[in-house]
Amino acid sequence: MTRSEIRIDLYGGALCALLGCVAAFIGTRYGLGTPADIGPGLFPTSVGILLAIAGVAIAAHSARDRREAIDAPDLRGALCIAAGMVAFGIVGSYGGLAPASFALILISALGDRDNTPARAALLAIALTVIGVVVFWWALKLQMPLFAWGWS
């Protein structure tokens, strides 16, 4: 395994374990029920536990194969996705669904170091059109397509 593959496996396994623990914890709030009368929380709790076990196994296997120090993760993608979600909330409040979707996708796409601004803009345009068709037209989302000012 290369150094980057080990790092990806370690971080991915840790993330799976964390998400599995969160899913299992949240699932227990719905009630597990009994073997004769299964409750709504049994499936998400079970899947969360299995995800956590798989994540620990992946991370442990990666840590065992590690031969070099692992660098800190590149946070550009995560920060751009978070900034895109904040932009969606702000632009959606003032401008509507279409500009908010465009801002979200454009900012998030710039988190990929291989993306150019032009490619990110083309992706944002295409996905905004798809999002408008699916969410605003087909599903009748109660958010204005375009708005001017606070809505």
TIMAR-39575 format. One record per residue: residue number from 1; residue in one letter; x negated, y negated, z of N, C-alpha, C, O in turn. Coordinates in steps of 0.001 Angstrom, whole numbers. Layout:
% residues N
+-----+-----+---------+---------+---------+---------+---------+---------+---------+---------+---------+---------+---------+---------+
|   n | res |      nX |      nY |      nZ |     caX |     caY |     caZ |      cX |      cY |      cZ |      oX |      oY |      oZ |
+-----+-----+---------+---------+---------+---------+---------+---------+---------+---------+---------+---------+---------+---------+
| NUM |   A |       X |       Y |       Z |       X |       Y |       Z |       X |       Y |       Z |       X |       Y |       Z |
...
+-----+-----+---------+---------+---------+---------+---------+---------+---------+---------+---------+---------+---------+---------+
% end
This chain:
% residues 151
+-----+-----+---------+---------+---------+---------+---------+---------+---------+---------+---------+---------+---------+---------+
|   n | res |      nX |      nY |      nZ |     caX |     caY |     caZ |      cX |      cY |      cZ |      oX |      oY |      oZ |
+-----+-----+---------+---------+---------+---------+---------+---------+---------+---------+---------+---------+---------+---------+
|   1 |   M |    -846 |    1186 |       0 |       0 |       0 |       0 |    -881 |   -1235 |       0 |   -1942 |   -1268 |     624 |
|   2 |   T |    -424 |   -2233 |    -703 |   -1160 |   -3488 |    -685 |    -775 |   -4292 |     550 |     182 |   -3979 |    1259 |
|   3 |   R |   -1546 |   -5321 |     772 |   -1319 |   -6165 |    1952 |      63 |   -6812 |    1927 |     738 |   -6880 |    2954 |
|   4 |   S |     486 |   -7292 |     745 |    1799 |   -7949 |     664 |    2934 |   -6944 |     819 |    3975 |   -7281 |    1383 |
|   5 |   E |    2755 |   -5705 |     329 |    3791 |   -4691 |     501 |    3964 |   -4339 |    1974 |    5084 |   -4153 |    2449 |
|   6 |   I |    2845 |   -4248 |    2693 |    2911 |   -3948 |    4122 |    3637 |   -5066 |    4856 |    4469 |   -4814 |    5728 |
|   7 |   R |    3315 |   -6295 |    4497 |    3945 |   -7439 |    5158 |    5443 |   -7466 |    4879 |    6244 |   -7700 |    5783 |
|   8 |   I |    5817 |   -7226 |    3627 |    7239 |   -7224 |    3269 |    7962 |   -6120 |    4022 |    9059 |   -6343 |    4533 |
|   9 |   D |    7372 |   -4933 |    4100 |    8001 |   -3829 |    4824 |    8136 |   -4144 |    6308 |    9162 |   -3842 |    6917 |
|  10 |   L |    7118 |   -4742 |    6885 |    7165 |   -5064 |    8312 |    8261 |   -6086 |    8603 |    9070 |   -5887 |    9509 |
|  11 |   Y |    8290 |   -7172 |    7845 |    9304 |   -8201 |    8064 |   10697 |   -7694 |    7716 |   11661 |   -7991 |    8421 |
|  12 |   G |   10809 |   -6928 |    6629 |   12110 |   -6381 |    6249 |   12644 |   -5406 |    7287 |   13832 |   -5423 |    7611 |
|  13 |   G |   11763 |   -4552 |    7809 |   12184 |   -3619 |    8846 |   12610 |   -4334 |   10114 |   13604 |   -3967 |   10741 |
|  14 |   A |   11855 |   -5357 |   10488 |   12217 |   -6126 |   11681 |   13553 |   -6835 |   11492 |   14367 |   -6883 |   12414 |
|  15 |   L |   13782 |   -7386 |   10299 |   15049 |   -8064 |   10019 |   16214 |   -7070 |   10040 |   17280 |   -7378 |   10572 |
|  16 |   C |   16015 |   -5884 |    9465 |   17065 |   -4855 |    9501 |   17384 |   -4456 |   10934 |   18549 |   -4305 |   11302 |
|  17 |   A |   16335 |   -4285 |   11743 |   16560 |   -3914 |   13141 |   17336 |   -5000 |   13875 |   18255 |   -4702 |   14637 |
|  18 |   L |   16969 |   -6255 |   13648 |   17664 |   -7363 |   14298 |   19127 |   -7441 |   13863 |   20019 |   -7574 |   14702 |
|  19 |   L |   19375 |   -7359 |   12553 |   20755 |   -7412 |   12058 |   21567 |   -6217 |   12554 |   22751 |   -6358 |   12860 |
|  20 |   G |   20942 |   -5048 |   12636 |   21633 |   -3874 |   13153 |   22036 |   -4042 |   14607 |   23142 |   -3673 |   15000 |
|  21 |   C |   21131 |   -4602 |   15408 |   21457 |   -4842 |   16824 |   22590 |   -5852 |   16963 |   23483 |   -5677 |   17792 |
|  22 |   V |   22556 |   -6903 |   16159 |   23623 |   -7911 |   16212 |   24959 |   -7295 |   15786 |   25984 |   -7527 |   16428 |
|  23 |   A |   24948 |   -6511 |   14704 |   26181 |   -5882 |   14232 |   26731 |   -4910 |   15277 |   27940 |   -4857 |   15506 |
|  24 |   A |   25849 |   -4149 |   15905 |   26304 |   -3204 |   16933 |   26880 |   -3946 |   18129 |   27896 |   -3533 |   18688 |
|  25 |   F |   26241 |   -5032 |   18520 |   26744 |   -5812 |   19655 |   28114 |   -6415 |   19348 |   29027 |   -6343 |   20170 |
|  26 |   I |   28252 |   -7003 |   18174 |   29529 |   -7616 |   17806 |   30611 |   -6543 |   17645 |   31764 |   -6761 |   18016 |
|  27 |   G |   30238 |   -5390 |   17096 |   31205 |   -4307 |   16901 |   31792 |   -3790 |   18202 |   32946 |   -3362 |   18235 |
|  28 |   T |   31004 |   -3824 |   19285 |   31519 |   -3324 |   20559 |   32604 |   -4231 |   21127 |   33383 |   -3800 |   21977 |
|  29 |   R |   32666 |   -5450 |   20681 |   33705 |   -6373 |   21159 |   35102 |   -5982 |   20661 |   36105 |   -6384 |   21251 |
|  30 |   Y |   35167 |   -5212 |   19594 |   36456 |   -4827 |   19024 |   37019 |   -3552 |   19633 |   38156 |   -3182 |   19343 |
|  31 |   G |   36261 |   -2888 |   20453 |   36734 |   -1659 |   21077 |   36427 |    -450 |   20227 |   36774 |    -403 |   19047 |
|  32 |   L |   35767 |     539 |   20834 |   35358 |    1723 |   20086 |   36467 |    2750 |   19987 |   36499 |    3527 |   19033 |
|  33 |   G |   37369 |    2773 |   20940 |   38460 |    3736 |   20943 |   38005 |    5075 |   21479 |   36990 |    5167 |   22169 |
|  34 |   T |   38756 |    6108 |   21162 |   38444 |    7472 |   21585 |   38282 |    8328 |   20341 |   38627 |    7889 |   19243 |
|  35 |   P |   37755 |    9564 |   20493 |   37642 |   10420 |   19305 |   38994 |   10700 |   18641 |   39057 |   10884 |   17426 |
|  36 |   A |   40052 |   10733 |   19410 |   41375 |   10988 |   18843 |   42004 |    9734 |   18255 |   42807 |    9815 |   17325 |
|  37 |   D |   41647 |    8591 |   18787 |   42208 |    7317 |   18332 |   41062 |    6316 |   18148 |   40747 |    5538 |   19048 |
|  38 |   I |   40455 |    6354 |   16976 |   39270 |    5541 |   16697 |   39656 |    4069 |   16653 |   40635 |    3694 |   16009 |
|  39 |   G |   38883 |    3241 |   17342 |   39139 |    1812 |   17385 |   38465 |    1074 |   16238 |   37664 |    1660 |   15510 |
|  40 |   P |   38782 |    -197 |   16070 |   38241 |    -980 |   14955 |   36747 |   -1277 |   15079 |   36121 |   -1653 |   14089 |
|  41 |   G |   36166 |   -1122 |   16252 |   34761 |   -1437 |   16425 |   33824 |    -267 |   16227 |   32607 |    -453 |   16247 |
|  42 |   L |   34351 |     944 |   16035 |   33496 |    2120 |   15920 |   32631 |    2080 |   14658 |   31430 |    2343 |   14724 |
|  43 |   F |   33224 |    1757 |   13530 |   32461 |    1765 |   12279 |   31369 |     697 |   12269 |   30218 |    1030 |   11985 |
|  44 |   P |   31671 |    -579 |   12566 |   30580 |   -1558 |   12548 |   29509 |   -1274 |   13599 |   28329 |   -1537 |   13368 |
|  45 |   T |   29909 |    -744 |   14739 |   28915 |    -399 |   15762 |   28026 |     736 |   15278 |   26809 |     682 |   15454 |
|  46 |   S |   28607 |    1751 |   14678 |   27834 |    2882 |   14167 |   26880 |    2451 |   13064 |   25708 |    2829 |   13070 |
|  47 |   V |   27372 |    1670 |   12127 |   26525 |    1200 |   11044 |   25411 |     293 |   11584 |   24278 |     356 |   11106 |
|  48 |   G |   25723 |    -538 |   12565 |   24712 |   -1394 |   13170 |   23620 |    -594 |   13848 |   22440 |    -925 |   13733 |
|  49 |   I |   24005 |     462 |   14557 |   23012 |    1312 |   15217 |   22137 |    2012 |   14188 |   20918 |    2070 |   14349 |
|  50 |   L |   22747 |    2544 |   13132 |   21971 |    3198 |   12078 |   21036 |    2211 |   11381 |   19897 |    2558 |   11069 |
|  51 |   L |   21499 |     990 |   11134 |   20658 |     -31 |   10513 |   19489 |    -396 |   11418 |   18370 |    -582 |   10940 |
|  52 |   A |   19735 |    -498 |   12707 |   18662 |    -812 |   13649 |   17629 |     305 |   13687 |   16429 |      31 |   13710 |
|  53 |   I |   18069 |    1548 |   13695 |   17141 |    2681 |   13707 |   16313 |    2702 |   12425 |   15101 |    2911 |   12470 |
|  54 |   A |   16967 |    2486 |   11282 |   16241 |    2462 |   10014 |   15236 |    1306 |    9985 |   14118 |    1473 |    9500 |
|  55 |   G |   15623 |     147 |   10497 |   14721 |    -992 |   10529 |   13499 |    -743 |   11389 |   12383 |   -1100 |   11011 |
|  56 |   V |   13705 |    -133 |   12540 |   12569 |     198 |   13414 |   11652 |    1201 |   12722 |   10430 |    1078 |   12799 |
|  57 |   A |   12229 |    2187 |   12048 |   11418 |    3180 |   11344 |   10600 |    2536 |   10219 |    9424 |    2856 |   10048 |
|  58 |   I |   11208 |    1645 |    9465 |   10498 |     961 |    8377 |    9367 |      95 |    8931 |    8248 |     124 |    8420 |
|  59 |   A |    9665 |    -667 |    9970 |    8641 |   -1539 |   10557 |    7519 |    -715 |   11182 |    6348 |   -1072 |   11056 |
|  60 |   A |    7862 |     384 |   11855 |    6829 |    1218 |   12473 |    5943 |    1859 |   11415 |    4726 |    1931 |   11587 |
|  61 |   H |    6531 |    2317 |   10341 |    5747 |    2913 |    9262 |    4822 |    1868 |    8648 |    3661 |    2160 |    8363 |
|  62 |   S |    5320 |     673 |    8446 |    4509 |    -399 |    7883 |    3378 |    -792 |    8822 |    2248 |   -1005 |    8380 |
|  63 |   A |    3673 |    -889 |   10112 |    2642 |   -1262 |   11081 |    1572 |    -181 |   11172 |     403 |    -487 |   11409 |
|  64 |   R |    1951 |    1060 |   10989 |     973 |    2150 |   11032 |      26 |    2081 |    9840 |   -1153 |    2409 |    9968 |
|  65 |   D |     535 |    1655 |    8672 |    -285 |    1571 |    7470 |   -1106 |     289 |    7388 |   -1946 |     148 |    6498 |
|  66 |   R |    -876 |    -626 |    8289 |   -1544 |   -1931 |    8222 |   -3034 |   -1759 |    8499 |   -3435 |   -1150 |    9491 |
|  67 |   R |   -3842 |   -2312 |    7595 |   -5279 |   -2245 |    7756 |   -5896 |   -3625 |    7928 |   -7033 |   -3750 |    8382 |
|  68 |   E |   -5144 |   -4659 |    7565 |   -5659 |   -6015 |    7662 |   -4674 |   -6861 |    8462 |   -3524 |   -6473 |    8668 |
|  69 |   A |   -5143 |   -8016 |    8906 |   -4257 |   -8934 |    9627 |   -3161 |   -9414 |    8687 |   -3398 |   -9627 |    7498 |
|  70 |   I |   -1982 |   -9580 |    9221 |    -841 |  -10017 |    8424 |    -723 |  -11528 |    8527 |    -753 |  -12096 |    9619 |
|  71 |   D |    -590 |  -12169 |    7376 |    -438 |  -13618 |    7336 |     944 |  -14026 |    7812 |    1868 |  -13215 |    7869 |
|  72 |   A |    1065 |  -15299 |    8152 |    2367 |  -15842 |    8529 |    3283 |  -15828 |    7302 |    2797 |  -15967 |    6180 |
|  73 |   P |    4580 |  -15664 |    7487 |    5491 |  -15614 |    6347 |    5600 |  -16969 |    5652 |    5425 |  -18022 |    6264 |
|  74 |   D |    5893 |  -16907 |    4363 |    6128 |  -18124 |    3590 |    7559 |  -18579 |    3872 |    8511 |  -17866 |    3554 |
|  75 |   L |    7710 |  -19737 |    4454 |    9028 |  -20213 |    4883 |    9744 |  -21081 |    3845 |   10853 |  -21553 |    4098 |
|  76 |   R |    9134 |  -21292 |    2698 |    9742 |  -22176 |    1705 |   11136 |  -21698 |    1296 |   12069 |  -22499 |    1245 |
|  77 |   G |   11286 |  -20419 |    1009 |   12588 |  -19893 |     590 |   13641 |  -20043 |    1669 |   14756 |  -20488 |    1396 |
|  78 |   A |   13292 |  -19672 |    2900 |   14255 |  -19766 |    3998 |   14657 |  -21211 |    4262 |   15828 |  -21497 |    4511 |
|  79 |   L |   13691 |  -22117 |    4207 |   14006 |  -23531 |    4450 |   14864 |  -24103 |    3333 |   15769 |  -24896 |    3596 |
|  80 |   C |   14596 |  -23716 |    2097 |   15414 |  -24209 |     988 |   16843 |  -23671 |    1057 |   17794 |  -24390 |     750 |
|  81 |   I |   16993 |  -22424 |    1453 |   18347 |  -21872 |    1586 |   19101 |  -22575 |    2706 |   20277 |  -22905 |    2555 |
|  82 |   A |   18428 |  -22805 |    3830 |   19072 |  -23530 |    4930 |   19425 |  -24949 |    4519 |   20511 |  -25436 |    4833 |
|  83 |   A |   18508 |  -25618 |    3815 |   18778 |  -26980 |    3341 |   19932 |  -26988 |    2337 |   20726 |  -27928 |    2315 |
|  84 |   G |   20026 |  -25952 |    1512 |   21129 |  -25849 |     558 |   22474 |  -25718 |    1252 |   23463 |  -26305 |     813 |
|  85 |   M |   22515 |  -24943 |    2346 |   23772 |  -24796 |    3088 |   24172 |  -26109 |    3755 |   25352 |  -26461 |    3782 |
|  86 |   V |   23196 |  -26826 |    4289 |   23495 |  -28136 |    4888 |   23995 |  -29092 |    3806 |   24952 |  -29836 |    4016 |
|  87 |   A |   23340 |  -29063 |    2652 |   23767 |  -29927 |    1546 |   25177 |  -29571 |    1092 |   25957 |  -30464 |     761 |
|  88 |   F |   25521 |  -28277 |    1071 |   26878 |  -27876 |     688 |   27897 |  -28484 |    1637 |   28930 |  -28990 |    1199 |
|  89 |   G |   27617 |  -28438 |    2921 |   28548 |  -29010 |    3900 |   28719 |  -30504 |    3735 |   29837 |  -31016 |    3784 |
|  90 |   I |   27619 |  -31202 |    3541 |   27681 |  -32660 |    3415 |   28292 |  -33072 |    2086 |   29213 |  -33888 |    2053 |
|  91 |   V |   27787 |  -32515 |     988 |   28291 |  -32890 |    -337 |   29732 |  -32410 |    -506 |   30533 |  -33088 |   -1150 |
|  92 |   G |   30072 |  -31257 |      60 |   31445 |  -30761 |     -38 |   32434 |  -31657 |     664 |   33574 |  -31787 |     220 |
|  93 |   S |   32017 |  -32284 |    1762 |   32905 |  -33195 |    2490 |   33165 |  -34468 |    1708 |   34255 |  -35036 |    1777 |
|  94 |   Y |   32174 |  -34911 |     973 |   32307 |  -36183 |     244 |   32593 |  -36020 |   -1238 |   33258 |  -36869 |   -1831 |
|  95 |   G |   32098 |  -34929 |   -1859 |   32184 |  -34831 |   -3306 |   33034 |  -33712 |   -3851 |   33400 |  -33748 |   -5026 |
|  96 |   G |   33364 |  -32719 |   -3048 |   34193 |  -31623 |   -3526 |   33402 |  -30359 |   -3804 |   32193 |  -30303 |   -3578 |
|  97 |   L |   34109 |  -29334 |   -4303 |   33534 |  -28009 |   -4491 |   32454 |  -27976 |   -5569 |   31391 |  -27397 |   -5346 |
|  98 |   A |   32694 |  -28574 |   -6714 |   31747 |  -28477 |   -7817 |   30396 |  -29122 |   -7477 |   29367 |  -28469 |   -7647 |
|  99 |   P |   30356 |  -30370 |   -7008 |   29045 |  -30942 |   -6668 |   28375 |  -30228 |   -5489 |   27150 |  -30115 |   -5449 |
| 100 |   A |   29164 |  -29753 |   -4544 |   28592 |  -29050 |   -3396 |   27975 |  -27724 |   -3827 |   26890 |  -27365 |   -3369 |
| 101 |   S |   28657 |  -27002 |   -4700 |   28115 |  -25741 |   -5207 |   26846 |  -25976 |   -6000 |   25872 |  -25238 |   -5856 |
| 102 |   F |   26855 |  -27005 |   -6840 |   25668 |  -27331 |   -7624 |   24494 |  -27653 |   -6708 |   23389 |  -27159 |   -6934 |
| 103 |   A |   24707 |  -28467 |   -5683 |   23630 |  -28830 |   -4759 |   23109 |  -27605 |   -4018 |   21899 |  -27427 |   -3881 |
| 104 |   L |   24016 |  -26762 |   -3540 |   23622 |  -25552 |   -2823 |   22735 |  -24663 |   -3679 |   21674 |  -24227 |   -3231 |
| 105 |   I |   23158 |  -24394 |   -4897 |   22427 |  -23478 |   -5768 |   21108 |  -24090 |   -6221 |   20089 |  -23401 |   -6262 |
| 106 |   L |   21115 |  -25368 |   -6560 |   19886 |  -26027 |   -7014 |   18826 |  -26025 |   -5912 |   17682 |  -25640 |   -6152 |
| 107 |   I |   19196 |  -26445 |   -4732 |   18226 |  -26517 |   -3636 |   17751 |  -25127 |   -3250 |   16562 |  -24931 |   -2998 |
| 108 |   S |   18652 |  -24164 |   -3200 |   18263 |  -22799 |   -2840 |   17355 |  -22181 |   -3895 |   16407 |  -21471 |   -3557 |
| 109 |   A |   17634 |  -22442 |   -5166 |   16815 |  -21881 |   -6244 |   15403 |  -22461 |   -6231 |   14464 |  -21796 |   -6670 |
| 110 |   L |   15238 |  -23665 |   -5747 |   13902 |  -24253 |   -5675 |   13045 |  -23600 |   -4595 |   11850 |  -23882 |   -4513 |
| 111 |   G |   13620 |  -22745 |   -3776 |   12860 |  -22010 |   -2780 |   11976 |  -20934 |   -3393 |   11020 |  -20489 |   -2757 |
| 112 |   D |   12275 |  -20511 |   -4611 |   11456 |  -19538 |   -5319 |   10317 |  -20268 |   -6005 |   10552 |  -21154 |   -6827 |
| 113 |   R |    9103 |  -19911 |   -5680 |    7933 |  -20603 |   -6237 |    7805 |  -20395 |   -7742 |    7149 |  -21191 |   -8413 |
| 114 |   D |    8411 |  -19349 |   -8285 |    8338 |  -19096 |   -9717 |    9361 |  -19907 |  -10513 |    9254 |  -19994 |  -11736 |
| 115 |   N |   10331 |  -20492 |   -9852 |   11363 |  -21280 |  -10522 |   10864 |  -22682 |  -10825 |   10197 |  -23310 |  -10003 |
| 116 |   T |   11193 |  -23160 |  -12003 |   10931 |  -24556 |  -12343 |   12200 |  -25351 |  -12060 |   13280 |  -24767 |  -11978 |
| 117 |   P |   12097 |  -26663 |  -11909 |   13314 |  -27454 |  -11703 |   14333 |  -27291 |  -12841 |   15539 |  -27294 |  -12595 |
| 118 |   A |   13855 |  -27149 |  -14074 |   14780 |  -26979 |  -15198 |   15523 |  -25645 |  -15103 |   16733 |  -25595 |  -15324 |
| 119 |   R |   14816 |  -24577 |  -14780 |   15467 |  -23270 |  -14630 |   16424 |  -23276 |  -13448 |   17499 |  -22680 |  -13514 |
| 120 |   A |   16042 |  -23942 |  -12377 |   16931 |  -24033 |  -11218 |   18197 |  -24802 |  -11575 |   19290 |  -24432 |  -11146 |
| 121 |   A |   18057 |  -25869 |  -12357 |   19224 |  -26656 |  -12776 |   20139 |  -25838 |  -13687 |   21361 |  -25902 |  -13549 |
| 122 |   L |   19566 |  -25077 |  -14610 |   20388 |  -24232 |  -15487 |   21121 |  -23157 |  -14674 |   22295 |  -22880 |  -14919 |
| 123 |   L |   20435 |  -22569 |  -13725 |   21077 |  -21589 |  -12854 |   22202 |  -22237 |  -12052 |   23277 |  -21656 |  -11899 |
| 124 |   A |   21951 |  -23437 |  -11545 |   22967 |  -24139 |  -10758 |   24198 |  -24460 |  -11604 |   25328 |  -24319 |  -11138 |
| 125 |   I |   23980 |  -24885 |  -12826 |   25116 |  -25197 |  -13716 |   25934 |  -23933 |  -13984 |   27159 |  -23943 |  -13863 |
| 126 |   A |   25248 |  -22843 |  -14351 |   25948 |  -21602 |  -14691 |   26714 |  -21054 |  -13489 |   27879 |  -20679 |  -13624 |
| 127 |   L |   26086 |  -21001 |  -12329 |   26760 |  -20451 |  -11158 |   27847 |  -21377 |  -10620 |   28815 |  -20911 |  -10019 |
| 128 |   T |   27697 |  -22673 |  -10829 |   28758 |  -23596 |  -10426 |   30010 |  -23361 |  -11268 |   31124 |  -23345 |  -10743 |
| 129 |   V |   29824 |  -23181 |  -12566 |   30964 |  -22890 |  -13442 |   31631 |  -21588 |  -13016 |   32857 |  -21525 |  -12925 |
| 130 |   I |   30843 |  -20553 |  -12756 |   31402 |  -19271 |  -12315 |   32111 |  -19439 |  -10969 |   33207 |  -18912 |  -10779 |
| 131 |   G |   31500 |  -20162 |  -10045 |   32106 |  -20391 |   -8739 |   33415 |  -21150 |   -8821 |   34366 |  -20838 |   -8104 |
| 132 |   V |   33467 |  -22141 |   -9690 |   34701 |  -22910 |   -9858 |   35802 |  -22016 |  -10418 |   36940 |  -22064 |   -9950 |
| 133 |   V |   35469 |  -21204 |  -11415 |   36464 |  -20314 |  -12002 |   36960 |  -19311 |  -10961 |   38165 |  -19088 |  -10846 |
| 134 |   V |   36056 |  -18713 |  -10213 |   36448 |  -17671 |   -9262 |   37167 |  -18258 |   -8053 |   38269 |  -17828 |   -7713 |
| 135 |   F |   36545 |  -19239 |   -7405 |   37076 |  -19708 |   -6122 |   38164 |  -20772 |   -6257 |   39153 |  -20731 |   -5524 |
| 136 |   W |   38003 |  -21713 |   -7170 |   38976 |  -22797 |   -7251 |   40159 |  -22419 |   -8135 |   41312 |  -22664 |   -7780 |
| 137 |   W |   39870 |  -21821 |   -9287 |   40943 |  -21519 |  -10226 |   41623 |  -20189 |   -9892 |   42845 |  -20142 |   -9759 |
| 138 |   A |   40841 |  -19102 |   -9756 |   41442 |  -17776 |   -9570 |   41950 |  -17562 |   -8137 |   43060 |  -17065 |   -7947 |
| 139 |   L |   41154 |  -17930 |   -7138 |   41544 |  -17686 |   -5755 |   42264 |  -18867 |   -5109 |   42716 |  -18772 |   -3968 |
| 140 |   K |   42369 |  -19967 |   -5830 |   43086 |  -21165 |   -5349 |   42550 |  -21662 |   -4001 |   43319 |  -21948 |   -3084 |
| 141 |   L |   41219 |  -21761 |   -3896 |   40588 |  -22277 |   -2685 |   41082 |  -23686 |   -2401 |   41117 |  -24531 |   -3297 |
| 142 |   Q |   41460 |  -23936 |   -1165 |   42031 |  -25231 |    -790 |   40930 |  -26258 |    -517 |   40854 |  -26824 |     574 |
| 143 |   M |   40097 |  -26487 |   -1497 |   39041 |  -27493 |   -1435 |   39098 |  -28235 |   -2763 |   39128 |  -27610 |   -3822 |
| 144 |   P |   39111 |  -29567 |   -2713 |   39202 |  -30290 |   -3977 |   37982 |  -30001 |   -4862 |   36861 |  -29851 |   -4377 |
| 145 |   L |   38234 |  -29929 |   -6158 |   37143 |  -29690 |   -7098 |   36179 |  -30871 |   -7103 |   34964 |  -30689 |   -7037 |
| 146 |   F |   36717 |  -32061 |   -7181 |   35949 |  -33297 |   -7054 |   36677 |  -34200 |   -6082 |   37905 |  -34270 |   -6102 |
| 147 |   A |   35939 |  -34891 |   -5234 |   36541 |  -35813 |   -4289 |   35632 |  -37034 |   -4198 |   34422 |  -36937 |   -4401 |
| 148 |   W |   36212 |  -38152 |   -3899 |   35425 |  -39364 |   -3732 |   35630 |  -39842 |   -2309 |   36724 |  -40274 |   -1947 |
| 149 |   G |   34604 |  -39768 |   -1518 |   34717 |  -40181 |    -127 |   35046 |  -39003 |     776 |   35067 |  -37859 |     324 |
| 150 |   W |   35299 |  -39272 |    2026 |   35559 |  -38244 |    3037 |   36904 |  -37584 |    2785 |   37912 |  -38263 |    2586 |
| 151 |   S |   36913 |  -36235 |    2794 |   38191 |  -35537 |    2563 |   38552 |  -34678 |    3737 |   39591 |  -34019 |    3722 |
+-----+-----+---------+---------+---------+---------+---------+---------+---------+---------+---------+---------+---------+---------+
% end
